[in-house]
Amino acid sequence: MSNFKIFSTGIVAIALSLATGCTPTTPHDQTTSEAPSAVPVQGTESPSPTDSPTPSPTDSPTPSPTPSATPSGRNNLSSSDRQFITQAAQDGLAEVQLGQLASQRGVSDAVKQFGQHMVEDHTQVNNQLKSLAVQKGVTLPTSIGNKNQQAKQSLSKLSGAKFDRQYLNQMLQAHEKDVSAFQTEAQQGQDADVKAFAAQSLPTLEEHLQQVRAIVNPGTSTSTPAPTTTP
């Protein structure tokens, strides 16, 4: 009976030792289970694609300075040559408009015919001046200017002999000024083409001046040779 007790107590002791030997393993498992929590930290390094801003070739807009196109095609005229062209254009237009007015309102045949002569000759000169202006890159005025406009308005209010007298006086003053301006340009102009235009047109203006002088002062017509075509 005593041997049985000793045997049974030995079995209990072995069972206890086995039971206590297995339990320490459980805390090991708990600590290892917590380790995986550090794994997500590697995912934060994914922002490496931040290098994408490298496509900074937004520098492409630099070609904006292209509007630096220079008007090299324009001819460089002196201020005096350019002023001559502008004034000649205004006076030429005025001669045509006043000539039309004289051919309609003039009383004497001499004034009517002289007015028509102004329309024909100055239309031709104006066309030559337009071609020259295009060649030189100059924009011609489309109006006759303030002084010429005032003269036209003044003549438009007149009729009969008063109109004839005022028109002839206007043409006398205008052609004296034109002949002087064209002579100066033909001699002192800086652009060869503009000088040639002035020299080519000068005889026509001198002829007009002689004609109007002959009409205003018939007795003194011998002092300035008037053209045979004078009415």
QUIGI-V824794 format. One record per residue. N is the residue number from 1. RES is the residue in one small letter. OMEGA is omega in degrees with one decimal (999 if undefined). D_FIRST is the distance of its C-alpha to the first C-alpha in Angstrom with 1 decimal. Layout:
n=N res=RES omega=OMEGA d_first=D_FIRST
n=N res=RES omega=OMEGA d_first=D_FIRST
This chain:
n=1 res=m omega=178.1 d_first=0.0
n=2 res=s omega=177.8 d_first=3.8
n=3 res=n omega=179.4 d_first=5.4
n=4 res=f omega=178.5 d_first=5.3
n=5 res=k omega=-179.2 d_first=6.7
n=6 res=i omega=-179.0 d_first=9.0
n=7 res=f omega=-178.5 d_first=10.1
n=8 res=s omega=178.3 d_first=11.0
n=9 res=t omega=178.7 d_first=12.8
n=10 res=g omega=179.2 d_first=14.7
n=11 res=i omega=179.4 d_first=15.9
n=12 res=v omega=-179.3 d_first=17.1
n=13 res=a omega=178.6 d_first=18.9
n=14 res=i omega=179.8 d_first=20.6
n=15 res=a omega=-180.0 d_first=21.7
n=16 res=l omega=-178.9 d_first=23.2
n=17 res=s omega=177.2 d_first=25.0
n=18 res=l omega=-178.9 d_first=26.5
n=19 res=a omega=-179.6 d_first=27.6
n=20 res=t omega=179.2 d_first=29.3
n=21 res=g omega=-177.9 d_first=30.9
n=22 res=c omega=-175.0 d_first=32.7
n=23 res=t omega=-177.1 d_first=34.2
n=24 res=p omega=-176.9 d_first=36.7
n=25 res=t omega=-175.5 d_first=38.6
n=26 res=t omega=178.9 d_first=39.9
n=27 res=p omega=177.6 d_first=42.2
n=28 res=h omega=-177.1 d_first=43.8
n=29 res=d omega=-178.2 d_first=44.8
n=30 res=q omega=-179.2 d_first=46.5
n=31 res=t omega=-179.8 d_first=48.6
n=32 res=t omega=-179.0 d_first=49.7
n=33 res=s omega=179.9 d_first=50.7
n=34 res=e omega=-176.9 d_first=53.1
n=35 res=a omega=-177.2 d_first=55.0
n=36 res=p omega=-179.1 d_first=56.9
n=37 res=s omega=179.9 d_first=58.9
n=38 res=a omega=-176.1 d_first=61.1
n=39 res=v omega=-177.6 d_first=62.2
n=40 res=p omega=-177.8 d_first=65.0
n=41 res=v omega=-179.8 d_first=66.7
n=42 res=q omega=-179.2 d_first=68.2
n=43 res=g omega=-178.9 d_first=70.0
n=44 res=t omega=179.5 d_first=72.2
n=45 res=e omega=180.0 d_first=73.9
n=46 res=s omega=-179.6 d_first=75.5
n=47 res=p omega=176.3 d_first=78.7
n=48 res=s omega=176.6 d_first=79.9
n=49 res=p omega=175.9 d_first=82.5
n=50 res=t omega=176.6 d_first=84.3
n=51 res=d omega=-179.0 d_first=86.5
n=52 res=s omega=178.4 d_first=88.3
n=53 res=p omega=179.7 d_first=91.0
n=54 res=t omega=176.3 d_first=92.3
n=55 res=p omega=178.4 d_first=94.6
n=56 res=s omega=175.5 d_first=96.9
n=57 res=p omega=169.8 d_first=99.9
n=58 res=t omega=177.3 d_first=101.3
n=59 res=d omega=-178.5 d_first=103.9
n=60 res=s omega=179.8 d_first=105.8
n=61 res=p omega=-178.5 d_first=107.9
n=62 res=t omega=178.9 d_first=109.7
n=63 res=p omega=-179.7 d_first=112.5
n=64 res=s omega=179.4 d_first=113.9
n=65 res=p omega=-178.5 d_first=116.7
n=66 res=t omega=-178.9 d_first=118.4
n=67 res=p omega=-179.4 d_first=120.9
n=68 res=s omega=179.6 d_first=122.8
n=69 res=a omega=-177.5 d_first=125.4
n=70 res=t omega=179.5 d_first=128.7
n=71 res=p omega=-176.3 d_first=132.0
n=72 res=s omega=-176.7 d_first=133.4
n=73 res=g omega=-176.5 d_first=135.5
n=74 res=r omega=179.9 d_first=137.8
n=75 res=n omega=-179.2 d_first=141.1
n=76 res=n omega=177.2 d_first=141.5
n=77 res=l omega=174.2 d_first=144.9
n=78 res=s omega=-179.3 d_first=146.4
n=79 res=s omega=-179.9 d_first=146.7
n=80 res=s omega=177.8 d_first=150.5
n=81 res=d omega=-180.0 d_first=150.3
n=82 res=r omega=178.6 d_first=147.7
n=83 res=q omega=178.1 d_first=149.8
n=84 res=f omega=-179.6 d_first=152.9
n=85 res=i omega=-178.8 d_first=151.1
n=86 res=t omega=-179.1 d_first=149.8
n=87 res=q omega=179.1 d_first=153.3
n=88 res=a omega=179.0 d_first=155.1
n=89 res=a omega=179.2 d_first=152.8
n=90 res=q omega=-179.2 d_first=153.4
n=91 res=d omega=178.4 d_first=157.2
n=92 res=g omega=176.6 d_first=157.3
n=93 res=l omega=-180.0 d_first=155.6
n=94 res=a omega=179.3 d_first=158.0
n=95 res=e omega=-180.0 d_first=161.0
n=96 res=v omega=-176.8 d_first=160.0
n=97 res=q omega=178.6 d_first=159.3
n=98 res=l omega=176.2 d_first=162.5
n=99 res=g omega=176.0 d_first=164.4
n=100 res=q omega=179.0 d_first=163.2
n=101 res=l omega=-179.0 d_first=164.2
n=102 res=a omega=179.7 d_first=167.7
n=103 res=s omega=-179.9 d_first=168.3
n=104 res=q omega=-173.5 d_first=167.6
n=105 res=r omega=-177.5 d_first=169.2
n=106 res=g omega=179.6 d_first=171.9
n=107 res=v omega=-178.5 d_first=175.5
n=108 res=s omega=178.3 d_first=177.4
n=109 res=d omega=-179.2 d_first=177.0
n=110 res=a omega=179.8 d_first=176.5
n=111 res=v omega=179.9 d_first=173.4
n=112 res=k omega=-178.2 d_first=172.0
n=113 res=q omega=178.0 d_first=172.5
n=114 res=f omega=178.1 d_first=171.2
n=115 res=g omega=178.1 d_first=168.0
n=116 res=q omega=177.6 d_first=167.4
n=117 res=h omega=178.0 d_first=168.0
n=118 res=m omega=-179.2 d_first=165.3
n=119 res=v omega=-175.8 d_first=162.8
n=120 res=e omega=-175.7 d_first=163.4
n=121 res=d omega=-176.2 d_first=163.5
n=122 res=h omega=172.1 d_first=160.6
n=123 res=t omega=178.5 d_first=158.4
n=124 res=q omega=179.3 d_first=158.9
n=125 res=v omega=179.6 d_first=158.2
n=126 res=n omega=178.2 d_first=155.1
n=127 res=n omega=176.4 d_first=153.7
n=128 res=q omega=179.1 d_first=154.2
n=129 res=l omega=176.9 d_first=152.5
n=130 res=k omega=178.2 d_first=149.5
n=131 res=s omega=178.4 d_first=149.1
n=132 res=l omega=-179.4 d_first=149.3
n=133 res=a omega=177.1 d_first=146.7
n=134 res=v omega=179.6 d_first=144.2
n=135 res=q omega=-176.6 d_first=144.7
n=136 res=k omega=178.8 d_first=144.2
n=137 res=g omega=-179.3 d_first=141.3
n=138 res=v omega=176.7 d_first=143.2
n=139 res=t omega=-177.5 d_first=142.8
n=140 res=l omega=175.9 d_first=146.2
n=141 res=p omega=178.9 d_first=146.9
n=142 res=t omega=179.2 d_first=147.5
n=143 res=s omega=-177.5 d_first=149.7
n=144 res=i omega=179.5 d_first=153.2
n=145 res=g omega=-174.5 d_first=152.4
n=146 res=n omega=-177.4 d_first=153.4
n=147 res=k omega=178.5 d_first=157.0
n=148 res=n omega=179.2 d_first=157.7
n=149 res=q omega=177.7 d_first=156.1
n=150 res=q omega=178.6 d_first=158.3
n=151 res=a omega=-179.8 d_first=161.4
n=152 res=k omega=179.2 d_first=160.5
n=153 res=q omega=179.0 d_first=160.0
n=154 res=s omega=179.3 d_first=163.3
n=155 res=l omega=-178.1 d_first=165.1
n=156 res=s omega=-178.9 d_first=163.5
n=157 res=k omega=-176.1 d_first=165.2
n=158 res=l omega=176.6 d_first=168.7
n=159 res=s omega=177.0 d_first=171.1
n=160 res=g omega=-176.8 d_first=174.7
n=161 res=a omega=178.9 d_first=176.5
n=162 res=k omega=178.3 d_first=174.0
n=163 res=f omega=-178.9 d_first=171.2
n=164 res=d omega=-177.8 d_first=173.3
n=165 res=r omega=-178.6 d_first=174.2
n=166 res=q omega=179.9 d_first=170.7
n=167 res=y omega=-179.8 d_first=169.1
n=168 res=l omega=177.5 d_first=171.6
n=169 res=n omega=178.3 d_first=171.0
n=170 res=q omega=-179.7 d_first=167.3
n=171 res=m omega=178.4 d_first=167.7
n=172 res=l omega=179.9 d_first=170.0
n=173 res=q omega=-176.9 d_first=167.5
n=174 res=a omega=-176.9 d_first=164.5
n=175 res=h omega=172.7 d_first=166.2
n=176 res=e omega=178.2 d_first=167.5
n=177 res=k omega=-178.2 d_first=163.9
n=178 res=d omega=-179.7 d_first=162.5
n=179 res=v omega=178.8 d_first=165.0
n=180 res=s omega=-178.8 d_first=164.3
n=181 res=a omega=-178.9 d_first=160.5
n=182 res=f omega=175.3 d_first=160.8
n=183 res=q omega=179.7 d_first=163.1
n=184 res=t omega=-179.7 d_first=160.8
n=185 res=e omega=-179.7 d_first=157.8
n=186 res=a omega=-178.9 d_first=159.8
n=187 res=q omega=-171.0 d_first=160.7
n=188 res=q omega=179.3 d_first=157.7
n=189 res=g omega=-177.5 d_first=154.8
n=190 res=q omega=179.4 d_first=151.8
n=191 res=d omega=-175.6 d_first=150.5
n=192 res=a omega=-178.3 d_first=152.8
n=193 res=d omega=179.1 d_first=152.2
n=194 res=v omega=176.4 d_first=152.8
n=195 res=k omega=-179.8 d_first=156.0
n=196 res=a omega=177.8 d_first=157.1
n=197 res=f omega=-179.4 d_first=156.6
n=198 res=a omega=-179.5 d_first=158.7
n=199 res=a omega=-179.0 d_first=161.4
n=200 res=q omega=-177.0 d_first=161.5
n=201 res=s omega=-174.6 d_first=161.7
n=202 res=l omega=-179.7 d_first=164.2
n=203 res=p omega=179.2 d_first=167.4
n=204 res=t omega=179.7 d_first=166.5
n=205 res=l omega=177.7 d_first=166.0
n=206 res=e omega=177.0 d_first=169.3
n=207 res=e omega=178.2 d_first=171.0
n=208 res=h omega=-179.7 d_first=169.7
n=209 res=l omega=178.0 d_first=170.9
n=210 res=q omega=-178.7 d_first=174.4
n=211 res=q omega=-177.3 d_first=174.5
n=212 res=v omega=175.0 d_first=173.6
n=213 res=r omega=180.0 d_first=176.0
n=214 res=a omega=-179.9 d_first=178.8
n=215 res=i omega=-178.2 d_first=178.0
n=216 res=v omega=-178.6 d_first=177.8
n=217 res=n omega=-177.4 d_first=181.0
n=218 res=p omega=-177.1 d_first=183.1
n=219 res=g omega=-177.4 d_first=186.0
n=220 res=t omega=-176.1 d_first=183.8
n=221 res=s omega=-179.4 d_first=182.3
n=222 res=t omega=-178.3 d_first=184.5
n=223 res=s omega=177.7 d_first=182.7
n=224 res=t omega=-175.2 d_first=179.4
n=225 res=p omega=178.3 d_first=179.8
n=226 res=a omega=-180.0 d_first=178.3
n=227 res=p omega=-177.5 d_first=177.0
n=228 res=t omega=-177.9 d_first=179.3
n=229 res=t omega=-178.5 d_first=176.7
n=230 res=t omega=-177.7 d_first=177.2
n=231 res=p omega=999 d_first=178.5
